[in-house]
Each structure stands twice: as C-alpha cells, then as structure tokens.
Amino acid sequence: MWQKKGLVFNVNGQDAWNKSHAQCPVVDVLNDEVWRIYYATRNEKGQSQISYIEVEAGNPKNILYKHTNYLFDFGKKGTFDDSGLMPSCIVNKGRLKYLYYIGWTLKKTVPYHNSVGLAVSKDDGKTFNRLFEGSIMPSTHKEPYFTGTSYVLVENSVWRMWYLSCVKWEMIAGKAEPFYHIKYAESTDGINWERKGIVALDFKSPSEGGIVSASVLKESGLYKMWYAYRNALNYRTDESSSYKIGYAQSNDGITWKRLDASAGIGLSPNGWDSEMICYPNVVKNKGIKYMFYNGNGFGKTGFGYAEK
C-alpha cells in the first residue's frame, strides 16, 4: 500500500500566469539533495503553462525554490501548442534534458486538440527551448485524433514511449467528450517515433472513457505502470466516475495486465484528494518509490505525494 504524505504544492494565484492549478507533476531527480518538479499552471485566460519548484530529495514538502515565471511561451499562432502547455516526462540525455510536453490548440467541432511536443534544455533544466514548431507525435492517417501524456524510458539505446492516444469523440449530455487509451511506440533518438498502433493499455469496459498519464518503472525485470483512469459519464462531477489511479504489470513493456485493485491508493475521506486522484508520476530513489499526483479538480487543489 502507498502511504499518503499529503499536499506538497499549489500556486498562490498572485501572477497573471499562475492563477490556478498545479497539474501533471513531473519529477527530475537532480542529485542526492534536490529534486525538481515541473508542473502546469493556468493563466488568467485558463491556458496552461509550465513552471517548476525544487524540493528536498526524499522530503518533498520542504520546498527549496519556487520558479517565478513560466519556462517557455506558447507556440506561434496556428501551431499545435498555441493555446496551452503541460509537462509530461523528463529524460536526461548526457548534458541535455528532454522535456516531453502536451501542446494544446483550440478546435471548432470539438473543444481542443492535443499533441506531444519536445523541448530541450542545455543548462540543467533552468531554461528550455522547443526543438520544433511542430509535434513529434502528430495525428496520422492511422491515428487521426490526438496524442497526449507520454512517458519515455530509454533501454539499451531504444527509446520506449507509452502515450495517450485518443480513439474517438462522442457527444455526451450535449458536450463533445474524448475517449483515449495508452499506446506504445519506439525510437532510436527520442525524436522520430515508430508507431505501429500497439495498444499497451485498453479500456476495461464500455463504460470507461479515458486512461492517462502512464508512469513506468522497471524492477527486477518486471515493468510496472501507474496511470489514471475514468468513466465516460459524469467524471467531472461524480467521484464514483472520476479519475482513480490504476496499476498494471508487464514482462516486456508491451503486453500489460491491468491490476487496478492492486494500485494501493484511493480517494481520501476528505480534503484535497477526496473527489479524484490523477496524473501519477512515480520515481524510485534509494529504494523508496515516490508517487506524485493530483487530486480534486484535475489539479486545482495542487499536487501531493505518497511513498511505498
């Protein structure tokens, strides 16, 4: 079982760029003393931008530094990330840091479109520049909808990605709602990805509407994935249908068995994570696993953590 340790951080809303939310925490273990946690916050227009805090390693409630601005601006008008940015995964490649992020743009027939972007840092993560103006995981003729959260693990020079893939939109109670699961892709450089339509984690029933934020660790040859899942109906307002954190195992990282009952973490009786828990990001440090996650309101109440 995971032991909840409580809330770590939320924005104070004092600036135009951080009015609400500390969403989608992504942890970078800098060294034995400091962890950096990237997150998405929303500006006065409700658009997401990326910033970070730094915390004491192993004791993340001790915040050492709060960045006072967002990392980089929206993309040019008409590009995939002209309306929002969210962090998804950080990969250290030599002296470079690869930040995989979610770009948002607005649509007419449906509310939005997401795609995976890539930004690179050459100064240990203090500043980032997008590598391309376009997405590295755009819509294709075989995957015509959007891509979203991604998690990247590098093994034996093979870059492995587990990414959110939208499979359809449906009108539900007068609102266009997306359905998405987790697919798998590979790359030799972290930039150009081979997508074969492999579904890593599929819907467990017709009532399920979304699987998001895969976070993968390999322990003793076994791949372990934590993620969030929700129902298709009433997931914003009904805690029984809202995001919960699930768990799956795999011998090869491709074929997974869902074991949601073994996730070991659920809603709290009250407080910041009593209505939903979502967007897990798991890191292992000195034999202890740390799960950072969001609670109520898709991150409106900030992010906290649990240990195992």
Buried (B, 14 or more C-beta within 10 A) or exposed (E): EBEBBEBBBBBEEEBEBBBBBBBBBBBBBBEEEBBBBBBBBBBEEEBBBBBBBBBEBBEBEEEBEEBEEBBBEBBEEEBBBBBBBBBBBBBBEEEBBBBBBBBBBEEEEBEEBBBBBBBBBEEEBEEBEBBEEBBBBBBEEEBEBBBBBBBBBBEEEEBBBBBBBBBEBEEBEEEEBBBBBBBBBBBEEBEEBEBEEEBBBEBEEEEBBBBBBBBBBEEEEEBBBBBBBBBBBBBBEEBEBBBBBBBBBBEEBBEBEBEEEEBBBEBBEEBBBBBBBBBBBBBBEEEEBBBBBBBBBBBBBBBBBBEE
